[in-house]
Structure formats: C-alpha cells, structure tokens
Amino acid sequence: MTKKNDISAIIPVFNCERYLAEAIDSVLSQSYAAGEVIVIDDGSTDNSAAAAKRFGPAVKYFYQENAGLGAARNRGVSAASGEYLAFLDSDDLWEKEKLLLQISAFEKDPELDCVFGRVRQFHCPTLNEAEKRRWAYSAEFLDGYIAGTMMIKKGSFLKYGAFSDALILGEFLDWYFRAKDGGLQERMIPEVVMNRRLHGKNMVIRERDSRSDYLKVIKAALDRRRSAVKP
C-alpha cells in the first residue's frame, strides 16, 4: 500500500477560528494518516492562526494576504510534498476512514487520477429552528463532486491546471470541468467521506452576490466543448 507520508492534506481558512480546530482534528484522527497537514491562512483577521498553531508541528501553517479560496488551495498545492492531494474546507469534517477508503481505491486501479466520495450534510448546533428551516437539506447522502471529498494525484492535478484565482465562487467546478474535458480518470466510491456543516455563513451564502461566477464557469465549459467539436 502507498506510504502514509505520500498524502498531503490541505485546509484553506479565512476567518473560521470557530470550526478550524475540528476540521484539523478530523484530519489528524484519520485511520490512515496523512503525511502532512497544511493550513493556508488566506488573510484571516480573527484567531484562525492561533487555532492552527496550537497543533504545533503536526500542522504546517502558512499565511498569505487575502486572495480567495482558489489561490489559497493553489498555495497549499505548491507547499505539498505528497504524491496525493486531499482538500478540506475549514468548516467541514472528514469521516475517519476517508483517506483509507480512497487510497485503497487507487491501489485497486492505479490508472485513476482522482477519487471522490459521498457527503453527509448537518446543521451546526448553534443554529436556531428558524435558521435550520431556512437552510434545510436532504437527509440523503450526496455524491460529492466537491474539493472536500476528492483525493487526487498531485501530478494529475498539475496536468489539468490550478484552481482559478479569479472566481469567488465556482473555482472547483471550473477546475473539474476543465479536467473532465482533458480526460480526467475518476471514481466515486459509495461511502460517505465528508460531513458538510451548514451554519449560515458558508461561502455560498456569504458570497451570494458572486453567484454569477457559476454562470461564467458553465459558459466557459460550453464554449470549450463547442470549440472542440468544430470541423
């Protein structure tokens, strides 16, 4: 099996001291350990730095001026030494077997570029009943085509290009469409690998004015595909 030090776990954070420690704990408590845990602080003005640094040498902490989620993830990739990359947002949690399940999938099929898993959503306990109704969700587990469920070979990630740093929202979807168009070899395993916390300040809610970025991503993908089929 792949050596445990071949996985780099990357956690970008921006003003998320409240949940960051839980996210880091969910990585450090994996049944199959990551070789390194990298926290990229994207210009936080709260105590996110202290929340990360209290883990000592178990976490590699880097600070940058605020540049957005895509840029923070890219900085993590640049700092990563592992053969495999795994991403986690600072307000979400990995299931304990996440890395083991995904590295096992790679062992079974070495031709894969990346492995995704399923997502369980949950309400943050601090939400009141009105907020819970406002941010209702399906109890069903979802196929997680998102950064937090993905494990990818670093070489494959670099082959398909970095995350866009020009988008506030949709940077992962943009990357995924580009990778799919480039021939990404992927697998969705049936197990839940990530728990997505709904707390009213998730980026999609916080940056609602930037939702047009999703339309830009979809248009760019359609334009690429139209260009590819032109005679």
N, C-alpha and C positions, 0 to 999 in steps of 0.2 A: 504494500500500500504506500501511497505517496507520503513522504516525510511530513510531519506536522509543521515543520518550520517553513513549508512551501506555501502557506496561505497567509495573505495579508488582509486583515480586516480594517476597513476604512470608515470612519464615522465623521462626517462634517457636522459642525454645530454653529448655530447663530442664536445667541440669547436663549439658550434652552437648559439653563442650570438645573431647573426643576426636575428634568427627566434624564439628563445625560448619564448620571451615575448608574441608573437602572439599565440603560442601554449598554453601557460598558460592562456591567456585571453579566448581562446576558451573553456577551461575547466571551468573557473570561471563564464562564462556567460551562462552556461547551464540552461535551463528552469527547470530542476530537478537537484538540486545542489548535488555535491559530498560532502561527509563528510570531506574529506581531500584531499589535492593535495600534492603529494610527488615528489620532484625533486632529482634525483640521479645524481650527477656530477661525471662522470667517468674519472676524472683526466684532466679536461679541462685546457688549458693554455691560453685561451682568457678570455673575461669578462663574460662568462656564469654565474659565481657565482653572479656577480652584477646584471645581468638580472633577476635572480631568486629571489635574496634577496630584490629587490626593491618592491616586493609584500608584504613584511612584514609577519605577522603571517598567512596570507592566504595561504602561501606555506611553507611546511616543506622541508628544504634543507639539503641534506647530501652529503658529499664529500668522494670519495674513490680514491685510486690510480688506474690508468687505467687498467682495467681488461676485457673490452669488453662489448658488448651490453647485452649478456645473463647474465653475472654477475651483471650488473647494474640493470636489471629488477628483478633479484632474490633479490638483496639488497632492492629494493622497496617493494617486497612482504614481506620480513622479517619485514620491518618497518610499514607495513599496519595494521590498526586496523579494517577495514571494513569487512563485510561479503562477499562483492563482490569486485572484482578487475577489473579495466579498465586501459588499457595501451595506451599511445600516444607517438610517436616519436617527438623529439623536433623541427622538421621542418614541421610537418603536423598539420592539424586543424580538430577539431570535428565540426560537424553540431550542431546547438543549441539544437535540440531535441534528440540528441544521447542517453543520459542516460535515458531520459523519455521513449523513444521507447523500449529500451532494458529491463529496469526494468519492464515495462508493459508486455513484453513477458514472463518474469519469473513469474509474478503474474498469468498469464493465464495458465502456465504449470510449476508448482513447481518442476517437475521431471527433468527439464533441468539442465545440468551442465553449459552450456555457450550459448551465443547468439552472432552471427555475424551480420554485416550489409554490405551495399554496399559502394563502393568507387568512388569518382569523382577525376580525375587527373587534374592538372592545371600547366601551366608553370609559374615559378617565373617571375615577371615583369622585373627583371634585365637581363634576357636572351636576347641576340640579335637574329635576324632572323635566322642566320646560326645555332645557338645553339638550337633554337626551332625546326628546321628541324631535327637536329641530334637526339634530344630526343623527337621525335614525339610520340603521343599516340592516342589511340582510343577515340573518343568522347563518346562512350557508357559507361554507368556505369558498374562497375565490381563487382562481388561477392567478398567480401573482406575477404578471408581466411588469414588474417594477424593480428598481435598483436593489431594494432591500431583500429581495428573495434570491437574487442572482449570485451565482459563483461563476467566474469566467477566467479562462487562461489569460494571463497578462499579455502574452503575445497576440492572442486573438483580439483583445480589447484594442491594443495599439494598431493592429491591422485595420480595424474598422473606424478608427479615429476617435478623438477625445470627445467628451461632452461639450455641447455648445455653452459658451460663457456669455452669449448674447441674449439668452432666453431667461426670463424669471421663472416661468412655468413651462413644463413640457420638455425639459432638456433630456430626460431619459427616453421619452417617446421618440424624440428626434434621433437620438443615438440608435435606438432599437430599429427604427425604420431604415436607417442607413445601413445598419449591419445586416438586416434581413435582405435588403436589396443586393448586398455584397455577398450573399451566400452563407450567412450565419448558420452553423450546425448547433441546434439547441434541443433540449429536452425539458419537459415539465414533469416533475415527479409528483405523485399523488398526495404526498404527506404535507401537512402544514409545517412551514419552516419559519414563519414570521407572524408576530402579533402587531397589528397596526392600531395605535392609540388614537382615538378620536377625542379631542379636548377643546375644540372651538378655536384654537389658534394654529391649527395645521396650516401648512403653507398655502394650500389651495384656497382655504378660507381667508387667510390673512392677505393674500395677494390676489383677491378676486378681480381687481381692476386689470390684472395682467392675463386674464383667461384667454384673451385674443391670441396669446402665444400658441395655444393649442391649434388654432386655425392656421397659423403660419406654418406649424410643423406639418400638418396634414397636407396643406397646399404644396409645400416643398417636396413631400414624398410623392404626391400625384404627378408633379412636374417631372421628377426624376424618372418615374415609370413611363410617362408619355414619351420622354426623350429616348428612353431605352428601346421602345418599340417602333420608332420612326424608321422608315426604309432608308 
